[in-house]
Amino acid sequence: MTKQNKAYKFRLYPTEDQAHLMRKTFGCVRFVYNRMLAERKEAYEKHKDDKDQLKKQKLPTPAKYKAEFEWLKEVDSLALANAQLNLQTA
């Protein structure tokens, strides 16, 4: 018996408001990802000689950025949380 893979393609036709929300969400996710990456690089450069201190370093969360940047509250929090997960798996 052979294994068959099925694939489905869907085309989205969002309204202008929906397209605006998607663009805003993708922009915020990109911002949070890049910000978290920059902070991790900075922490690594600061503690690269002391591995124990590097492991104890508290990593930032999207909630930290929401307090700092009010406009991040306008988008879905799960999208921002996925940015954090994507950074951890990268």
Beta strands, then each sheet from edge to edge (+ up, - down):
end
